[in-house]
């Protein structure tokens, strides 16, 4: 995807500005060569690079799924999303895409309590590691903690 300097809301730092030729930049190639800056691009332009990468089958679902939740949740595909590593981002940024059956409760239960307690499930919650988060953010849920058998 080619982006144009004059269509950005903010001029990038000099490191990135030098990459533009005649006011244009192949942003996908630049991200591959110099590191991804999706959040900056989404904040400072109307370009939807992730949608373009998905359409062109070059989006890295395993490595960059969290960016979907952060930048463009409407593009989130639950079948391709990296739930194991990036469940936290769904809870924090786009709870409307929350799926309790795909969510990584073991690693990221505390994000549910902090960001979308409406999806809290006491049977799936990682009480061992994150009881303190319930106590701090949603103490009214403590009574749902399963009893030891």
N, C-alpha and C positions, 0 to 999 in steps of 0.2 A: 504494500500500500504506500502510495506517495502522498506525503503531506506537504502543505505549502506554508512557509514561514508567515506570510501575511494573513493567514487564516487562524493563527494561534492567538489566544487572548493574552498570552504573556510570552515574551522572548525567552528562549531557553538559555541556560548558562553557557559561557564561552566554549566549554568542552563540547557541548552539543551543537552550538551555533556554527562552529567550524565545519561540521559535517554536512551542512546544507550547501548545495551547489545550485546556483541561480535561483535561490529561494525555495528549493525543493529538497526533500529527503525521503529516501526509501526507508520508512521507519521500521519495518519488519527486519530488514537487513541490519540496520543500525542497532536494533535491540539484540539481535543475535551476536553482533560483534562487540558491543560495548555495554551490554546489560539492559535489562528491561526497565522501562519507566512508564508502565501503563497508567499508574495512578496519576502521574504528572500530566500525561497526554489527555486523560479523561477530564481532569480538572481544568485544563487550559485550552480545550478545543472541543469541537463537535464531532471529531473523527471517532468512529467506532471500530477500532482496530481488531478487537476480539471477535466481533461479529464477522468481520472480513476474514480473519484467520479460521474461524469455524466453517464459514462458507467455502473456503478454499482448502479445508482439511489440513491445516498446518498449525492449529492451536494445540499446545502441549497440555492436555487435560490432567495428566499426572502431576506435573510440576506447577502449573499455574491456575488450577481450579479456584483457589481462594480469590483470585482476581475477578472472577465472574461475580461472586457474591458482593465484592467490594465496588466494582466499577459498573457492571451491567447485568444485574441479576435476571433480567428478562431472557438472557441467553443461556441460563443454567439448564443443562440437560442432566436430570438425576441419574440416568443410566451411564453417563460418561464422567460425571463429577467424581473427584477423588475424595470420597467420604472419609476414608481412613485418616488422611492427613489434614483435610481442610474442613471438616464438619464445623469447627469453631466459627468459620467465616459465615456460614449460613445462619447460625444462631445469632451472631453479632450484627450482621449487615442485612439479611433478608429472610427473616423468620417465616415469611409467607411461603418459602420453598422448603421449610423444615419437613423432614421425613423421619419419624421416630424409628422406623425399621432400618434405615440406611445410616443414621447418625452414629458416630463413634462415641458411645456413652462412656466407655472405659477411659478414654483420653480427654474428653471435652465436656463432660457432664456439667461442670461448673459454668460453662458459657450459657447453658440453657437457663440456669438459675439467675445469672446476672443480666441476660439480655432478652430472654423470651420465656419467662416462667409459665406462660400459658401452655407451653409444650412439655412441662415437667412431668416425668413419669417415675414415681417412686420405685417401681420394680426394676427399671432399667438404670436408674441413677447410680453412679459410683460413690456410694456412701463412705466406703473405706477411705478414699483419698480426698473427698470433697465435702464431707459433712459440714466442715467449718464455713463453706461458702453459703450453704443453706442457712446456717445460723446467722451469718452476717447480712445476707441480702433478702432472704425470704423466711424469717423464723416461723411464720405461720404454716410453713410446709413441714416443719420438723415432726409433727405428729404423724406424718405419713411414712416415716422411716420404718421399714419392715422390722419386726421383732426377730431376734436370733432364735433359732430352733434348737 
